[in-house]
């Protein structure tokens, strides 16, 4: 279980959050369809840190920097 520090509410249990996606999977609507498919489905998923989008029950959206192997959260910013 992760303890995620919400910038608005303080440290909260992971159950209060919803994982949305990684930032590299966000595609622009005006991109070509082939580019969008490539961005969504052909990511490398390497070890290391990743920037993710999460939402909290308080209605805020967050950008987490999290290690893929240890799940350690190194930064949380409002989105």
Backbone as CSV, one residue per row, in Angstrom:
resi,resn,N_x,N_y,N_z,CA_x,CA_y,CA_z,C_x,C_y,C_z
1,UNK,0.842,-1.172,0.000,0.000,0.000,0.000,0.892,1.241,0.000
2,UNK,0.586,2.190,-0.850,1.338,3.434,-0.930,0.705,4.505,-0.047
3,UNK,1.544,5.363,0.516,1.096,6.555,1.208,1.484,7.721,0.312
4,UNK,0.482,8.347,-0.297,0.717,9.396,-1.290,0.440,10.751,-0.645
5,UNK,1.424,11.668,-0.704,1.205,12.997,-0.123,0.439,13.910,-1.079
6,UNK,-0.821,14.140,-0.788,-1.620,15.081,-1.585,-1.209,16.499,-1.193
7,UNK,-0.867,17.365,-2.155,-0.473,18.731,-1.804,-1.594,19.535,-1.134
8,UNK,-2.833,19.086,-1.258,-3.969,19.812,-0.700,-4.460,19.228,0.625
9,UNK,-4.321,17.894,0.789,-4.888,17.222,1.960,-3.850,16.594,2.885
10,UNK,-2.602,16.515,2.452,-1.567,15.854,3.240,-1.448,14.390,2.847
11,UNK,-0.660,13.606,3.586,-0.464,12.191,3.260,-1.768,11.400,3.362
12,UNK,-2.060,10.640,2.317,-3.290,9.852,2.271,-2.985,8.448,1.752
13,UNK,-3.875,7.526,2.077,-3.765,6.144,1.640,-4.006,6.044,0.136
14,UNK,-3.363,5.101,-0.500,-3.490,4.896,-1.950,-4.933,4.651,-2.376
15,UNK,-5.751,4.099,-1.501,-7.141,3.796,-1.838,-7.953,5.040,-2.163
16,UNK,-7.494,6.213,-1.724,-8.203,7.463,-2.006,-7.851,8.035,-3.380
17,UNK,-6.914,7.419,-4.083,-6.423,7.929,-5.357,-6.801,6.988,-6.490
18,UNK,-6.852,7.535,-7.678,-7.075,6.735,-8.883,-5.923,7.004,-9.852
19,UNK,-5.245,5.937,-10.255,-4.179,6.053,-11.238,-4.815,6.318,-12.597
20,UNK,-4.315,7.313,-13.302,-4.878,7.639,-14.607,-3.999,7.123,-15.744
21,UNK,-2.760,7.613,-15.823,-1.856,7.188,-16.893,-0.506,7.828,-16.671
22,UNK,0.486,7.373,-17.456,1.787,8.024,-17.439,1.733,9.235,-18.357
23,UNK,2.586,10.205,-18.091,2.573,11.419,-18.900,2.964,11.155,-20.345
24,UNK,3.809,10.139,-20.586,4.213,9.870,-21.972,3.105,9.208,-22.792
25,UNK,2.003,8.800,-22.151,0.894,8.207,-22.907,-0.171,9.242,-23.275
26,UNK,0.022,10.480,-22.863,-0.909,11.553,-23.220,-0.573,12.016,-24.634
27,UNK,-1.545,11.954,-25.519,-1.323,12.339,-26.914,-2.212,13.526,-27.255
28,UNK,-1.720,14.342,-28.143,-2.487,15.503,-28.590,-3.597,15.058,-29.536
29,UNK,-4.721,15.736,-29.479,-5.849,15.368,-30.330,-5.585,15.650,-31.802
30,UNK,-4.689,16.590,-32.095,-4.423,16.907,-33.494,-3.289,16.067,-34.087
31,UNK,-2.737,15.117,-33.311,-1.724,14.211,-33.862,-2.366,13.245,-34.857
32,UNK,-1.566,12.750,-35.745,-2.051,11.746,-36.696,-2.431,10.477,-35.926
33,UNK,-3.433,9.734,-36.381,-3.851,8.522,-35.671,-2.721,7.514,-35.475
34,UNK,-1.851,7.368,-36.460,-0.745,6.415,-36.321,0.214,6.841,-35.216
35,UNK,0.469,8.128,-35.096,1.355,8.631,-34.043,0.734,8.410,-32.665
36,UNK,-0.576,8.569,-32.556,-1.255,8.352,-31.283,-1.185,6.884,-30.880
37,UNK,-1.392,5.981,-31.809,-1.319,4.542,-31.519,0.089,4.165,-31.098
38,UNK,1.086,4.699,-31.788,2.471,4.408,-31.437,2.782,4.917,-30.033
39,UNK,2.345,6.109,-29.693,2.619,6.679,-28.371,1.930,5.886,-27.264
40,UNK,0.751,5.347,-27.531,0.000,4.632,-26.507,0.441,3.192,-26.307
41,UNK,0.812,2.507,-27.371,0.979,1.058,-27.273,2.396,0.549,-27.486
42,UNK,3.346,1.398,-27.771,4.694,0.892,-28.014,5.716,1.554,-27.092
43,UNK,5.346,1.794,-25.844,6.275,2.370,-24.878,7.214,1.296,-24.349
44,UNK,8.413,1.697,-23.960,9.437,0.734,-23.552,9.216,0.184,-22.144
45,UNK,8.635,0.967,-21.231,8.414,0.555,-19.843,9.717,0.127,-19.170
46,UNK,10.717,0.978,-19.257,12.027,0.694,-18.690,12.024,0.878,-17.179
47,UNK,13.043,0.313,-16.527,13.218,0.544,-15.095,13.608,1.991,-14.863
48,UNK,13.296,2.500,-13.700,13.641,3.876,-13.364,12.408,4.662,-12.963
49,UNK,12.537,5.969,-12.978,11.422,6.808,-12.556,10.471,7.081,-13.715
50,UNK,9.245,7.361,-13.354,8.219,7.651,-14.339,7.357,8.776,-13.799
51,UNK,6.838,9.598,-14.683,5.918,10.673,-14.308,4.508,10.186,-14.606
52,UNK,3.659,10.199,-13.577,2.317,9.639,-13.704,1.272,10.676,-13.310
53,UNK,0.079,10.497,-13.841,-1.060,11.346,-13.498,-1.994,10.540,-12.599
54,UNK,-2.319,11.104,-11.449,-3.242,10.491,-10.501,-4.311,11.520,-10.150
55,UNK,-5.482,11.053,-9.758,-6.517,11.947,-9.241,-6.845,11.540,-7.809
56,UNK,-7.224,12.528,-6.993,-7.540,12.276,-5.584,-9.028,12.513,-5.348
57,UNK,-9.553,11.930,-4.289,-10.971,12.097,-3.956,-11.346,13.550,-3.707
58,UNK,-10.388,14.386,-3.331,-10.686,15.793,-3.088,-10.913,16.556,-4.393
59,UNK,-10.743,15.889,-5.536,-10.998,16.512,-6.831,-9.762,17.055,-7.513
60,UNK,-8.609,16.921,-6.888,-7.379,17.450,-7.450,-6.663,16.402,-8.307
61,UNK,-5.964,16.880,-9.335,-5.144,16.034,-10.197,-3.688,16.263,-9.820
62,UNK,-2.917,15.185,-9.780,-1.539,15.237,-9.321,-0.594,14.639,-10.354
63,UNK,0.627,15.142,-10.349,1.708,14.561,-11.147,2.686,13.943,-10.160
64,UNK,2.795,12.620,-10.177,3.705,11.902,-9.300,4.946,11.492,-10.069
65,UNK,6.101,11.595,-9.422,7.331,11.012,-9.939,7.590,9.793,-9.069
66,UNK,7.494,8.594,-9.695,7.544,7.351,-8.932,8.500,6.375,-9.589
67,UNK,9.262,5.647,-8.764,10.168,4.626,-9.261,9.364,3.385,-9.628
68,UNK,9.609,2.839,-10.797,8.831,1.683,-11.269,9.147,0.402,-10.504
69,UNK,10.350,0.285,-9.960,10.731,-0.945,-9.269,10.363,-0.919,-7.783
70,UNK,10.707,0.162,-7.095,10.477,0.223,-5.651,9.159,0.901,-5.284
71,UNK,8.529,1.559,-6.219,7.297,2.330,-6.027,7.503,3.538,-5.121
72,UNK,8.751,3.917,-4.856,9.036,5.079,-4.023,8.651,6.360,-4.774
73,UNK,7.937,7.234,-4.090,7.483,8.491,-4.686,8.502,9.563,-4.316
74,UNK,9.090,10.204,-5.328,10.101,11.229,-5.063,9.557,12.652,-5.190
75,UNK,8.450,12.845,-5.882,7.881,14.188,-6.020,6.394,14.095,-6.320
76,UNK,5.639,15.046,-5.784,4.203,15.174,-6.062,3.916,16.641,-6.320
77,UNK,3.277,16.929,-7.450,2.941,18.310,-7.804,1.477,18.369,-8.238
78,UNK,0.801,19.485,-7.958,-0.555,19.646,-8.505,-0.474,19.771,-10.019
79,UNK,-1.446,19.239,-10.703,-1.442,19.279,-12.177,-2.358,20.364,-12.666
